[in-house]
Amino acid sequence: MTMHGYLAMTRTEFRLFRREPFSVVFVLAFPLMMMMLLAAVFGNNQADAHNIQNGMLVWRGVTPANYYTAASVAGIVAALGLMTLPITLTSYRQRGILRRFRASSVSASTLVSAQLTLALVTFVVGTVVLAIVARLAYHAMLPRDILGLVAALLAGTAAFGAIGLLLATVIRTSRSARASA
């Protein structure tokens, strides 16, 4: 794998990702909408007086917005691993793109590296947007244990990525991949 080939493949994958509304909506917009919806519906409606601090319901020192934010970040990881990766790879296989890559000496590691880079950048952008909205709109706290956060995100990303790769090998058509998501 050459650096030029990797960069070219990564640019192409980013362009293709932007053109796919299904992926963009479910990876970036849906988790943000779910966080906002959960905060609007379940915000601070429970009235356990000794658990309310500064007008917000607090459980173990954490407000509900923090839980909604964490769940939404997990939603981004799940969407990338369970939707974007299997749909992209089954679509490539179905249309014969993987065969063309192999014939043109584009290595599988180049494609996988480009997909991982796309997933990483998309995940970081989605998480930063979620964190900013949660902080400004709901006064959510930023995580204190950065090392624990990174370890949990890496473990979750690896798990959902492995499941996504498994789905991509088992599912034969992109239509089936969309339906299984």
C-alpha positions, 0 to 999 in steps of 0.5 A: 500500500502506497501513501498516494494510493491510500490518500486517493482511496480515502478522498474517494471514500469521503466523497462517496460517503457524503453522497450517500444520504442513508449513511450521513443521516444515520451516522451524524444526524440521527444520534443528534436528533435522538439525544435532543428528543430524549432530553426534550421528552425525559429531561427533568420530569421526575420529581424526586426532591432530594435528587434535584440540584440546580433544577436538574434531576441528578442520579449519582452526580450525573444529569440525564443529559450526560446519559443521553449524550453517551448513548448518542455517541454509542449510536454513532459507533453502532451506525458506523459498524452495523450500517455503513461498513456492511452496506458499503462493502456488500455494495462494492462486492455486488457491483464488482468493485472489489473484483476490479480493485483486485485486478488493478492491484488495489490491495484490500489493506488500502480499502480497509484503511480508507474505510477505517479513516472515514469511520474515525473522522466521521466518528470524531466529527459526530462526537464533537458536534454531540458534545458541543450541543450537549454542553451548550443546550443541556449543560452536560459535563465533559468526561473526566476520565479521558483514558477510560473514555478512549479505552471504552470507545476503542473497545466499542468501535472494535466490537461493532467494526468486527460485527460489521465486517462479519455482516459484510461477509455473510450478507450478499446484497446491499439491499439485504444489508440495508434491511438488516440495519 
